[in-house]
Amino acid sequence: MRAIACRQPGGPEVLTVVEHPEPRHGEGECLIRVHASGVNRPDVLQRKGLYPPPPGVSEIPGLEVSGVIESGDERALDAAGLRVGDAVCALVSGGGYAERCVAPVAQCLPVPATWTLTEAAAAPETFFTVWSNLFDSGDLQAGDTVLVHGGASGIGTTAIQLAAWAGARVWVTVGSAERAAACLALGADGATNYRDQDFVEQGLAFTGGRGFDLILDMVAGDYIARNQQVLAEDGRLLVIATQGGRDARLDAGLLLRKRQRISGNTLRPRSLAFKAAIARQLRDRLWPAIEQGQGGVGIKPQVQAVLPADQAALAHTQLEAGEVIGKIVLQWRGT
């Protein structure tokens, strides 16, 4: 099969198409004939040598795929209500940039009728991450106020839709008027252009001085202290990446006085049981709403560009440029 290999750490140019042995599924797994592969920032970090796959996981990059189940553990498929020939999207720990990919059956979800296979490829990494943070760790409730940093990213566009679906009010930070408009169209109530506006000032105005109940932060660095300033009493700050740096200042007094809760979460190293539990919640609670649509506008992954799989280097270049709204998807031919 064809796959995208990263022979050595480096820039996008180190991503090359290679012939690779087809993987074989084991117990509790299925083999997916891949239609498309989602592109995510962890893939970029892996390419640079900064985020190696967990032990025993394929060195091929890629954390999410969509496609058709070609074979699998029949008992596991029966338990999941799936069968050979079904269209699914799946979260994987690696191996997604390939024409065939093995996935745990428990991390596969049926492709909703309202999505294309290409759209579905952009869902698992962001939907699993957002659900785990906003709903599990963050205990999001209707009426909550939520601040999403990087609102136009894959994570951000998913967080806006799911928080709005749950009845929350959402504010985002973005880097341009175009990105702000995209977020508002998805259900955000307002946006701060971080290049020339202050999200602390605007966030406090939006919440009437109270602050946000939840903040989803992929920046960290000096945003941590500013997040504390705009976090409500009993507010939850959920840190999922460190694009702004790992070193941060924490106001312990504010943490105590406002009973603020700060947590961190990375998805890739978590156990199969942890990810399977998220998949069950998504399928039981969110998937019916996706199938039915929301006010005529359905929840779905936002895909800005679909590129042939052999243009993975271009996909990484565009993602690193910071101008992508939503996700980039790599599409395989002849699969």
N, C-alpha and C positions, 0 to 999 in steps of 0.2 A: 504494500500500500504506500501511497504518498503521505509524507508527514513533513512538518516544519521543524527543523533541528536548529539548535543553538550550540555550535561546536565549541565555542569559547565565549567568555564574557566580553561584551562590547556594545557598540552602537547597533541600530536597526539592521545594518548591513550584514551582521553575523547570522541573521535568520535566513536559512536556505531550505529549499525543497529537496528532500532525500527519499530514497526507497528504504522502507523500514519493515521489519517483520510484523505481520498482523498480530495483535494481542489475542489472547484467549481468555474467555471468562471463567471464573471459578465459582465456588459456592456463594450464593447470595448476589451474584453479579449477572449482568447481561452485556452482550456485544451490540453496539449501536453502529449502524451504517450512517455516518455523519453527513448531514446536509449542510450545516453551518456551525462555525465556532465563534463564540463571543471573545472579544479582546478586552482585557482588563489591565489596570495598573500593576497588579501583582505579576502579570506576565512580563511587563517592562522591567520590574525589579529582578525577576528571575534571569532575564536576558543579561542584565548588568552584573550578575553574580552576587546580588544582595539578598536573594530570597530563594534559597535552594528548596527543591521539593522535599517533603518528608521522606524518611527512610522507606525504601521499598516501592516508592511511587515513580512512575515513568518520568524520564528526563525531558520528554517532549512537553513544551509549554501548553497552556490552555486549561482553564478551569470550568468551562461550561460548553455544552454542545446541544444541538438538536438533531434529530434524525429518526430513523426507524429501527426498532429492535429486530436484530437479525437472528439472534439465538440467545439463550440464557438459562439460568437455573429455574426449571419449571415450577418448583415448589415456591420459590421466592416470587416469581412472576404471579402465580395464582394468588398468593397472599396479598399482593399489591393491587390485584385487579387488573393486571396487564398481561399482554400476550405477544408472541412473535408477530411482527407486522404492524404493531401500534406505533404511532408517531408520539415521540416523547422529547422532553428536554431534561437534561441531567446536570447536576453539580458533580464535578470530579476534582480530585486533588492534583491532577496532571494528565497529560496525554490528549488534551482536547484539540490540539492543532494537527489533526490527522483524519484520514478517510474512514478509519474504524477506531472506536474508542470503547474501552471497558468501563462500565459504571456500576456502582452498587445499585441494585434494584430499588432499595429504600430511598435513594436520592434521585430517583426518576419521577417526573410528573407528566401526565398526559398533556399534550398540546391543546389548549383551549380552542374551541371552534372559531372564536373571534380573533385568533392570532394566526399569522403565517408561520411556517417552519423557520423562516429567517428571523422573524421577530422573536420567536421562542428561544433562539440561540443566545439572545442577549438578556435572558431573564434570570437563570438560576443564581449566579453569583450575587447579583444585586438584590433580588427578591429574598433569598435566604439571609443575606446580611442585614437588610433593612428590617425584615420581620424579627430576627433574633434580637436586634438592638431596640427598636422602637416598642415592640409589643412584649417581648420576653423580659429583657433587662430594663427597659424604660417604662413598662406598664402603662402604655399610652391609653388614655381614656377620651371619650367624646368631650369636647369643650376645652381640652388642653391646648396650650400654645406651644408651638414647636419651631425652633430655629434650625435650619439646615444649611450648613456651610457647603459651598460647591454645589449650589442648587441645580446647575445645568449639567452636572456630570451624570454618569450612569446611575450611581448611588443616589444622587440628589433628585433626579427626575423620578426615580422609583419612590423615594421617601415622600416627595410631595404628593404623589397620587395615593399612596397607601394611608398617609396621615389624613389627607382630605376625606378619603373614603371612610375613615374611622371617626370623622366628625371633629377633627382638630383644626385649629387655625395655624397657618404656616407662613413663616417669613424665611427668606433665603438670602444668602450672599452670593454675588456673581461678579464677573469681571467686565461686563459690557451691557449696553442697553438691549442688544439683540438677545443675549442670554437671559436677561430679566424678563423680556417679553415671552420667551419660550416657557419660563417657569410660571408666569401668570396664566398662560394658556392652559397649563396642566392643573391649575387649582391653587397655586400659591396666592396668598393675600397681599403680599408686598415683597419688595426686594431692595437690598442695599448693594450698590456698586462699590466694592471695597477699594477701588482705585481712587475714589475721591469722596467717599462718604463713610460715616462711622456707624458700624452696626450696633454698637452699644447704645448710642444716642437714639437711633431710629428704632431699635428693638424695645427700649424702655418706653418710647412714645407709643409704639404699637400695642404694648401690653398695659398701658396706663400706669407705668412706673412699677408694676409688679414683677416683671421679668418673665422669662420663659419657663414652662414646666419641664421641657426637654430640649436639649441641644445635641444634634448629631454633628460631630466634628471630625473631619478628616485632615485638619491642618495641624493642630497641636502647636508647639512652639510658643510664641508670644500670644497666641489666641487663647491659651488656657486661662490666663489671668483676666483677659477681657471677657471671656465666657462667664467667669465667676461674677463679674460685675452685672451681667444681664441675666443671670440665672435666678429664678424665684426661690422663695423659701421651700424647702423640701424638693427642690429641682434636681433633675438628673442630667449630668453631662456625660455623654457617651462618646468616647474617643475611639475611632476605628482606623486611623492612619496618622502618619507624622510628616505630611508633605511640607509643613513649615518648620520642621526640625524636632529633635527629640528632647532638647533641653527646654524646660518651662519653669516659670515662677508660679508658686501656689500661695494664695492668701489663706493661711490656716485659720485666721480669726474669722474671716468671712465664711469659710467652710463650716465652722462650728456654729456661728450665730444664725446662719440661714439653713443649717442642717442639709447642706448640699451633698449630693452623692456623685462621685466621679468614678467611672469604670472604663476599662479598656477591653477590647474584644477583637481577636483575629479569628477568622473562620477556618482557614485551610488546615491548621494543625488539630482541630477539634475531632472528637471521636465520631465514628459512624453512627453510634446511638444518638449523639447530640444532633447531628445533621438530619438523621432520619426523623427525629421528633419535630424539627422545623418543617420538613417536607409534609408530615402528616397534618400539621396546623395549616400550612398553606393550602393543602388539598381540601381539608374539611371546612375551613373558614373563609378563605379568600377565593379559591377557584370557582365556587358557585357564583360569586358576585362578578367575577371576570366573564364567565359564560353568559350571564344575564345582561351585562353592561350596566353602566351607571349614568342615568339621565341621558341616555343616547350617546354618551362618550365613554367608551370602554377603557378600563385600565389595561395598559399594555407597555412593553418595553419601548423606549424611544431609540430608534435606529437612525443615525444620521447618514451613515455610508455603508454600502455593501461592496466589498472588494473581493476579487478572486483570491483564493487561498495563497497563490504564489506571490501575492503582493503584501504579505505579512509585514515586511520591512516598512512599506509605505504606511500601513495601518499604525505601526508603532510610532513612526515619525509624526503622523497627524495627532495621535493621542498625546504625545509628549509636547506638542506645540501648544496645547491647552485651549484649542478652539473647537473641540468636538462638543456638540450638544447631545447628550445621551450616550450612545454606544456606536462602535464600529464592529461590523460582523464580517468574518471571512467565510466565503461560500465555496464549497468544493464542487468540482465538476465530475461527471461520469461516475457518481457513487450510487 
